[in-house]
Amino acid sequence: MTAASPAPAGATAPPADAGLLIPISRSAGPLRTVVLHPAGGGLGPYLGLAAALARYGPVSGIRAPGLLPGEEPDDSVPGMTARYLRLIDRLESPVGLLLGWSLGGLLAWELAGRLAARGERPRVVMLDSPALPPAHDGRDGRDRAALRERVIDSAGTAGHDTELVVRTTDAHLRALTRHTVRGGHDHRALLVSCAAEPDAAAHLAHWRTVAPGLRTVSVPCGHFDLLTPPRLRTTTGLVTDFLRDTGPAGPAPASPIRPAEEHP
């Protein structure tokens, strides 16, 4: 059957957005993890961390629409949250951990709030995720272009059409400039903040106003370092420490690295 052929009579068409939910590891275990894409839309940045998370149970990822021909990217956080909630509902068991870096952590937080409304309480890990619109709006065009290129380089979208990656990245950057975290919830949650970023203190302060019980950890690195060597080992240790401290989740990896500074 060619791509243009109609489906056979009685066949069930795949659900819309089915290609956005990607199984990363099908390992057995009590903790189902979902990782949410950062700005740019790919899942490549999580592969190193996912190897550790797979020790606890299955790991799935949600990539962004817009990276394949015929897809339209989302440019609002509420729109992405609503779409991804429908994807999570297709999983075989409830999500125990929502994790994301940058935009992905913000999406994890907002999704957890939606799940709380119906009695589900996954843990949340946000890796240097913004609570406020980014402070780059006043930069000149060259600075904005440099930021976009840095996001694209780190987004895990190798192999995708460059034009589609740029369009998706621009949509995500627009989404971030329009979104301020307004609502809190009391899920067990961890925020890893990059102290080297100039607006880190402002984001931390706002997170604490909406989520007083949020566990926060500051690490001495930049935003784009958290999921790459050598900082990846520190990040993995922080995440596995959090899982160990907040409840049963299977075997804990040995010898986690502790941060230079921790704020309870």
C-alpha positions, 0 to 999 in steps of 0.5 A: 500500500502506498502512502496515498492509498486509502485505509482498508474498510474497517481499519482504525486510523492512527490518532492525531499526534500519535507520532509525537509520543516516542518510547525511549525505554520499555524497561520494567519498573514502578516509575513511568517517566515522560520527558518533554521537549525543550525549545526547538522540539527534539528529544536528543538532549535527554538520551543520557539522562534517560539511561539512568531513568530507565532503571526505574521503569519505562521512559517516553518522550514527547517531541514537538509538532512542526519538525515533519512536513505537514505539521504545524508548530505550537506557539503557546504554552497552554496549547502545548499543555492541552495537546500533550495531556491527550498524549499522556492519556494514551499511555498504558499506566499513570505517569509517575515523573514529568521531566523537562529542560528549559521549555520542557520543564515549564510544560512538565509543571503546567501538565502536573497542574492539569493532572492534579485537577483529576487526582493524579500526582506525578513528581516533577523535575524542571531543569533550568526552566523559566517562570517568567518571559525571558529577558532577551526581548531588548536584545538587538537582532544579532543577539536574538539570532545568536540565541536562536542558533544556540537553541537549535544546536542544543535541541536534539533535532539533527536529521530534520529539515533545517527550515522546519527546525527554525520555524518550530524554534521560533514558535517556541521562543514566541511561546516563552515570551508570552507565558508567565507561571501563574498557578502553583500546585503541591506536587513533589517537585525539583527545580535545578537552576543555573546560577551562571545565567543572568536572570536566574535570581528573578526566575527563582524568586518567581517560582518561590511565589507560586510554589513555596514547597518547591525544592530548588538547587543552584548549580554553577553552570550555564543553561546549555550545560546541564545535559552535556558532559561533564555537567550531565553527571551532576544533573543525573545525581540531583534527579536520582537523589530527588527520586530517592528522597521523595518516595519508592521508585526502584533502585537508586543509582550509586554515587550521585554528585551533590551540588555546590549549593542547595536551597530547601 
